[in-house]
Amino acid sequence: MSRLVVLIGLLAACARLTLASDIESWNAVEPEYKDSHIRLVLQSQFRFRSGLEEFYASRTGPRIQFYVKPHFIPMVGFLYKNYKSTPSKWSDSHRAYAGVEIPLHEGRWTAETRLWYERFFGDVKPSYNRYRQGVRVIWKHHYAPVGGVDTFQTSRGFYFVRPYGGIRWNMNSRSSIEFSYMYEAYRSGMGQNRHIVMTRLRFKVPGRHAEKPSE
């Protein structure tokens, strides 16, 4: 019951934050297929700003993880992004990426780290590379705390960092919904810091699922 109260309180806080004009809302839906060899996730995300009044970006694409070894999980993926480049114009961009996931701890809670290389292209801006490192911790409960941090670098060095935390409601063995808050902090002169409320719905399609905790 105490975790349910925490979840209700978090939902109320998310709603209050999202209505603020300087808060963004990122909402994702991620169906996945998993067996003993691969995990395939179709990512879709929709972004709003100005207190939910303006829809300004969407992105979608597949990510595949390969269960080659228990402690070394390669992954590749692609994302297509459609976004407002000006108040009256929509533009497209593409991102291809590859990396590895390394489990750090398995028990009542799990921890993992990720290393990604990302290539951005097909945009109104010049193509460029980005490097991403992250750590994520997830507790194994019906109402499970989650948290982590991702750091990003380009050829110019440190770019920005994203610490985040929230709670995941594991509704059943095949579906979960996550509510979290993230702060995006940029290197001076390289971007505007952002407060972001996130929701993420995950569900598994029928298949033989590997004994690997959800992301």
Secondary structure as UniProt FT lines:
FT   HELIX           2..18
FT   TURN            21..22
FT   STRAND          23..34
FT   STRAND          38..49
FT   TURN            50..53
FT   STRAND          54..66
FT   TURN            70..71
FT   STRAND          72..86
FT   TURN            87..88
FT   STRAND          89..105
FT   STRAND          109..121
FT   STRAND          128..139
FT   STRAND          143..154
FT   TURN            155..156
FT   STRAND          157..172
FT   TURN            173..174
FT   STRAND          175..186
FT   TURN            188..189
FT   STRAND          194..204
//
